[in-house]
């Protein structure tokens, strides 16, 4: 085995093989308290911002750096965790409404594919060439795996990055004045700072359910956090946003940190180059099974018979839904 091949195998192992873990850790507080007077807004103004920004954002293509983090609870110590951060991976992210997403990571230095994830609201496919594996299945994760990549689903990333409009037919928004913890630039201690918290309640189905909470900074009146809940009231996504930029009337963060507490992973996305509302074709969201790759149907693996009716067969190509 020559030196180049040995080095390549080492890098592939470093990037892909360690991606395991469980549980959850909170995102570190990075924002600092403002020396200026905090801004004010009404509930109607905050809802209008969410709705207007959501309507203007239809698609984007971005060069992204991915940082993956997992936490493992220490044995016999329920309040202590071992946190592991893995090698940063650069790649490409494509998003197109209403539900399409493609996320591809590249092996450092070699620029070959480390993973390629494509999906819509119902199903997904994931190719991991260094492992020779091709995963398919529905977007339901009934039993989180210790293999990190088996827990990632496109809607989790999609919903965290694109704040949805508040539908007056099926949702009610309620404003709460709360506080967030920020760092005092002088003492470097965490101190409370007032914020606005827009609580969105779903009325679909006749039973009111907590849907999400959008937290706005009083410094710039931009959303710096979004928490999404399931029907049981559990927080399934906790996303925080930093350094918003204006892309032709669309506000979008340069950094997004997404925590998935139930599946036990966190991913931070840093956007290096972003083309907003670029026309994206159907074939950009097509992922074919690589020749010789081992097909793993996660619905069958996890015994999720109900989801099998919605997932692709093992040999099927994942294509956009219209």
DRENKOLLO-891360 format. One record per residue (C-alpha): residue number from 1; residue in three letters; chain; x, z, y. Coordinates in steps of 0.1 Angstrom, whole numbers. Example, Ala and Ser with C-alpha at 12.3 -4.5 7.8 and 13.67 -1.06 7.14 Angstrom:
% residues 2
SITE    nr   rest   kette       u       w       v
SITE     1    ALA       A     123      78     -45
SITE     2    SER       A     137      71     -11
% end
This chain:
% residues 322
SITE    nr   rest   kette       u       w       v
SITE     1    UNK       A       0       0       0
SITE     2    UNK       A      15     -10      33
SITE     3    UNK       A      18      11      64
SITE     4    UNK       A     -10      -7      83
SITE     5    UNK       A     -35      -3      55
SITE     6    UNK       A     -26      34      51
SITE     7    UNK       A     -31      40      88
SITE     8    UNK       A     -64      22      87
SITE     9    UNK       A     -77      43      58
SITE    10    UNK       A     -66      75      76
SITE    11    UNK       A     -85      66     108
SITE    12    UNK       A    -116      56      89
SITE    13    UNK       A    -116      89      71
SITE    14    UNK       A    -111     108     103
SITE    15    UNK       A    -140      91     120
SITE    16    UNK       A    -166      89      93
SITE    17    UNK       A    -161     113      64
SITE    18    UNK       A    -162     146      84
SITE    19    UNK       A    -197     139      98
SITE    20    UNK       A    -215     168      81
SITE    21    UNK       A    -230     200      94
SITE    22    UNK       A    -261     220     101
SITE    23    UNK       A    -279     241     127
SITE    24    UNK       A    -276     239     165
SITE    25    UNK       A    -257     251     196
SITE    26    UNK       A    -269     250     232
SITE    27    UNK       A    -253     226     257
SITE    28    UNK       A    -228     243     279
SITE    29    UNK       A    -239     249     315
SITE    30    UNK       A    -220     226     338
SITE    31    UNK       A    -241     224     369
SITE    32    UNK       A    -231     245     399
SITE    33    UNK       A    -252     262     425
SITE    34    UNK       A    -260     243     457
SITE    35    UNK       A    -248     257     490
SITE    36    UNK       A    -275     236     508
SITE    37    UNK       A    -312     243     511
SITE    38    UNK       A    -331     234     480
SITE    39    UNK       A    -356     205     482
SITE    40    UNK       A    -394     208     477
SITE    41    UNK       A    -419     186     459
SITE    42    UNK       A    -455     187     448
SITE    43    UNK       A    -467     182     412
SITE    44    UNK       A    -481     148     422
SITE    45    UNK       A    -448     137     436
SITE    46    UNK       A    -429     147     404
SITE    47    UNK       A    -454     129     382
SITE    48    UNK       A    -452      98     404
SITE    49    UNK       A    -414      98     400
SITE    50    UNK       A    -416     100     362
SITE    51    UNK       A    -443      73     360
SITE    52    UNK       A    -426      49     385
SITE    53    UNK       A    -392      52     369
SITE    54    UNK       A    -406      48     334
SITE    55    UNK       A    -425      16     344
SITE    56    UNK       A    -394       1     360
SITE    57    UNK       A    -371       7     330
SITE    58    UNK       A    -378     -19     303
SITE    59    UNK       A    -345     -24     286
SITE    60    UNK       A    -308     -19     289
SITE    61    UNK       A    -275     -28     273
SITE    62    UNK       A    -246      -3     277
SITE    63    UNK       A    -210       4     266
SITE    64    UNK       A    -211      40     255
SITE    65    UNK       A    -188      68     243
SITE    66    UNK       A    -204      89     215
SITE    67    UNK       A    -194     126     210
SITE    68    UNK       A    -209     143     179
SITE    69    UNK       A    -211     180     175
SITE    70    UNK       A    -224     202     146
SITE    71    UNK       A    -227     239     142
SITE    72    UNK       A    -226     259     110
SITE    73    UNK       A    -239     295     108
SITE    74    UNK       A    -213     319      96
SITE    75    UNK       A    -221     335      62
SITE    76    UNK       A    -237     369      67
SITE    77    UNK       A    -236     366     105
SITE    78    UNK       A    -269     351     117
SITE    79    UNK       A    -260     351     154
SITE    80    UNK       A    -225     335     150
SITE    81    UNK       A    -217     298     145
SITE    82    UNK       A    -187     277     137
SITE    83    UNK       A    -188     247     161
SITE    84    UNK       A    -171     215     152
SITE    85    UNK       A    -167     185     176
SITE    86    UNK       A    -157     152     160
SITE    87    UNK       A    -135     123     172
SITE    88    UNK       A    -150     104     201
SITE    89    UNK       A    -163      70     192
SITE    90    UNK       A    -170      41     216
SITE    91    UNK       A    -196      15     210
SITE    92    UNK       A    -227      -3     221
SITE    93    UNK       A    -263       8     228
SITE    94    UNK       A    -292     -16     231
SITE    95    UNK       A    -327      -4     241
SITE    96    UNK       A    -359     -24     246
SITE    97    UNK       A    -394     -12     251
SITE    98    UNK       A    -417      -4     235
SITE    99    UNK       A    -397      10     206
SITE   100    UNK       A    -365     -10     197
SITE   101    UNK       A    -330       6     196
SITE   102    UNK       A    -296      -4     183
SITE   103    UNK       A    -266      19     183
SITE   104    UNK       A    -232       7     170
SITE   105    UNK       A    -200      28     169
SITE   106    UNK       A    -165      13     166
SITE   107    UNK       A    -135      27     148
SITE   108    UNK       A    -109      37     174
SITE   109    UNK       A     -79      14     178
SITE   110    UNK       A     -92     -11     152
SITE   111    UNK       A    -126     -19     169
SITE   112    UNK       A    -143     -25     135
SITE   113    UNK       A    -178     -11     129
SITE   114    UNK       A    -179      26     120
SITE   115    UNK       A    -217      26     119
SITE   116    UNK       A    -246       4     130
SITE   117    UNK       A    -281      19     134
SITE   118    UNK       A    -312      -2     141
SITE   119    UNK       A    -348       9     142
SITE   120    UNK       A    -382      10     158
SITE   121    UNK       A    -410      36     159
SITE   122    UNK       A    -416      35     121
SITE   123    UNK       A    -385      27     102
SITE   124    UNK       A    -347      23     105
SITE   125    UNK       A    -316       9      88
SITE   126    UNK       A    -281      23      90
SITE   127    UNK       A    -249       5      79
SITE   128    UNK       A    -217      25      74
SITE   129    UNK       A    -191      -1      64
SITE   130    UNK       A    -162      23      59
SITE   131    UNK       A    -183      41      32
SITE   132    UNK       A    -198       9      18
SITE   133    UNK       A    -233      23      23
SITE   134    UNK       A    -266       9      37
SITE   135    UNK       A    -293      34      44
SITE   136    UNK       A    -330      25      49
SITE   137    UNK       A    -362      46      53
SITE   138    UNK       A    -389      58      76
SITE   139    UNK       A    -383      79     107
SITE   140    UNK       A    -395     111      91
SITE   141    UNK       A    -369     137      82
SITE   142    UNK       A    -387     162      60
SITE   143    UNK       A    -355     178      46
SITE   144    UNK       A    -324     177      68
SITE   145    UNK       A    -292     166      50
SITE   146    UNK       A    -258     181      53
SITE   147    UNK       A    -246     145      59
SITE   148    UNK       A    -250     142      97
SITE   149    UNK       A    -256     104      97
SITE   150    UNK       A    -286     108      73
SITE   151    UNK       A    -304     128      99
SITE   152    UNK       A    -301     105     129
SITE   153    UNK       A    -332      84     137
SITE   154    UNK       A    -337      59     165
SITE   155    UNK       A    -368      74     181
SITE   156    UNK       A    -349     107     186
SITE   157    UNK       A    -324      89     208
SITE   158    UNK       A    -350      66     224
SITE   159    UNK       A    -374      93     234
SITE   160    UNK       A    -345     115     248
SITE   161    UNK       A    -331      87     270
SITE   162    UNK       A    -363      72     283
SITE   163    UNK       A    -387      97     299
SITE   164    UNK       A    -422      84     291
SITE   165    UNK       A    -450      79     316
SITE   166    UNK       A    -476     107     318
SITE   167    UNK       A    -508      91     305
SITE   168    UNK       A    -538     106     325
SITE   169    UNK       A    -561      96     296
SITE   170    UNK       A    -543     116     269
SITE   171    UNK       A    -520     140     288
SITE   172    UNK       A    -523     168     314
SITE   173    UNK       A    -493     178     336
SITE   174    UNK       A    -490     214     349
SITE   175    UNK       A    -463     225     374
SITE   176    UNK       A    -444     257     370
SITE   177    UNK       A    -417     270     393
SITE   178    UNK       A    -390     283     371
SITE   179    UNK       A    -352     290     372
SITE   180    UNK       A    -322     274     356
SITE   181    UNK       A    -288     290     350
SITE   182    UNK       A    -260     273     370
SITE   183    UNK       A    -224     283     378
SITE   184    UNK       A    -214     299     411
SITE   185    UNK       A    -184     278     423
SITE   186    UNK       A    -168     310     438
SITE   187    UNK       A    -173     336     411
SITE   188    UNK       A    -176     311     382
SITE   189    UNK       A    -204     332     368
SITE   190    UNK       A    -238     320     357
SITE   191    UNK       A    -265     326     383
SITE   192    UNK       A    -302     317     384
SITE   193    UNK       A    -313     288     407
SITE   194    UNK       A    -350     278     413
SITE   195    UNK       A    -362     246     396
SITE   196    UNK       A    -394     227     390
SITE   197    UNK       A    -408     225     354
SITE   198    UNK       A    -434     199     347
SITE   199    UNK       A    -452     209     315
SITE   200    UNK       A    -470     180     297
SITE   201    UNK       A    -499     189     274
SITE   202    UNK       A    -513     163     250
SITE   203    UNK       A    -551     162     247
SITE   204    UNK       A    -552     134     222
SITE   205    UNK       A    -573     143     191
SITE   206    UNK       A    -593     169     211
SITE   207    UNK       A    -568     198     205
SITE   208    UNK       A    -544     206     234
SITE   209    UNK       A    -508     206     223
SITE   210    UNK       A    -476     212     241
SITE   211    UNK       A    -459     178     242
SITE   212    UNK       A    -428     181     264
SITE   213    UNK       A    -413     199     294
SITE   214    UNK       A    -394     180     321
SITE   215    UNK       A    -372     202     343
SITE   216    UNK       A    -363     190     378
SITE   217    UNK       A    -333     201     398
SITE   218    UNK       A    -342     214     433
SITE   219    UNK       A    -309     200     445
SITE   220    UNK       A    -319     163     442
SITE   221    UNK       A    -354     164     426
SITE   222    UNK       A    -341     145     396
SITE   223    UNK       A    -348     155     360
SITE   224    UNK       A    -318     173     345
SITE   225    UNK       A    -335     184     312
SITE   226    UNK       A    -363     174     289
SITE   227    UNK       A    -376     194     259
SITE   228    UNK       A    -398     176     234
SITE   229    UNK       A    -420     195     210
SITE   230    UNK       A    -437     187     177
SITE   231    UNK       A    -473     196     167
SITE   232    UNK       A    -463     231     156
SITE   233    UNK       A    -448     239     190
SITE   234    UNK       A    -412     237     178
SITE   235    UNK       A    -386     222     201
SITE   236    UNK       A    -374     191     183
SITE   237    UNK       A    -353     176     211
SITE   238    UNK       A    -335     193     240
SITE   239    UNK       A    -319     167     262
SITE   240    UNK       A    -299     173     294
SITE   241    UNK       A    -288     147     320
SITE   242    UNK       A    -260     145     345
SITE   243    UNK       A    -249     123     373
SITE   244    UNK       A    -279     100     379
SITE   245    UNK       A    -272      65     393
SITE   246    UNK       A    -296      41     410
SITE   247    UNK       A    -297       8     391
SITE   248    UNK       A    -319     -14     413
SITE   249    UNK       A    -346      12     417
SITE   250    UNK       A    -342      27     383
SITE   251    UNK       A    -326      62     381
SITE   252    UNK       A    -306      67     349
SITE   253    UNK       A    -279      94     340
SITE   254    UNK       A    -243      86     333
SITE   255    UNK       A    -242     113     307
SITE   256    UNK       A    -269     125     283
SITE   257    UNK       A    -265     153     259
SITE   258    UNK       A    -291     154     231
SITE   259    UNK       A    -296     184     208
SITE   260    UNK       A    -317     181     177
SITE   261    UNK       A    -320     218     165
SITE   262    UNK       A    -340     212     133
SITE   263    UNK       A    -318     184     119
SITE   264    UNK       A    -287     203     132
SITE   265    UNK       A    -267     178     153
SITE   266    UNK       A    -259     171     189
SITE   267    UNK       A    -248     138     204
SITE   268    UNK       A    -235     132     239
SITE   269    UNK       A    -236      97     253
SITE   270    UNK       A    -214      87     282
SITE   271    UNK       A    -224      54     298
SITE   272    UNK       A    -193      35     309
SITE   273    UNK       A    -211       2     318
SITE   274    UNK       A    -248      -3     319
SITE   275    UNK       A    -268     -35     325
SITE   276    UNK       A    -304     -25     334
SITE   277    UNK       A    -334     -46     325
SITE   278    UNK       A    -313     -72     308
SITE   279    UNK       A    -332     -97     286
SITE   280    UNK       A    -326     -87     250
SITE   281    UNK       A    -335    -110     221
SITE   282    UNK       A    -351    -102     188
SITE   283    UNK       A    -320    -111     168
SITE   284    UNK       A    -300     -85     186
SITE   285    UNK       A    -321     -59     168
SITE   286    UNK       A    -317     -74     133
SITE   287    UNK       A    -294     -56     108
SITE   288    UNK       A    -287     -73      75
SITE   289    UNK       A    -274     -55      44
SITE   290    UNK       A    -237     -62      41
SITE   291    UNK       A    -227     -78       8
SITE   292    UNK       A    -217     -53     -18
SITE   293    UNK       A    -230     -23       2
SITE   294    UNK       A    -247       5     -18
SITE   295    UNK       A    -284       8      -7
SITE   296    UNK       A    -297      43      -2
SITE   297    UNK       A    -334      48       5
SITE   298    UNK       A    -336      82      21
SITE   299    UNK       A    -374      84      15
SITE   300    UNK       A    -368      81     -23
SITE   301    UNK       A    -337     104     -21
SITE   302    UNK       A    -357     132      -4
SITE   303    UNK       A    -388     127     -25
SITE   304    UNK       A    -409     117       6
SITE   305    UNK       A    -435      96     -12
SITE   306    UNK       A    -459      95      18
SITE   307    UNK       A    -432      78      39
SITE   308    UNK       A    -424      52      13
SITE   309    UNK       A    -454      32      23
SITE   310    UNK       A    -439      27      58
SITE   311    UNK       A    -402      21      49
SITE   312    UNK       A    -385     -12      40
SITE   313    UNK       A    -376     -21       4
SITE   314    UNK       A    -339     -18      -4
SITE   315    UNK       A    -331     -55       0
SITE   316    UNK       A    -352     -61      31
SITE   317    UNK       A    -337     -70      65
SITE   318    UNK       A    -347     -47      94
SITE   319    UNK       A    -364     -68     120
SITE   320    UNK       A    -381     -61     153
SITE   321    UNK       A    -418     -52     153
SITE   322    UNK       A    -442     -68     179
% end
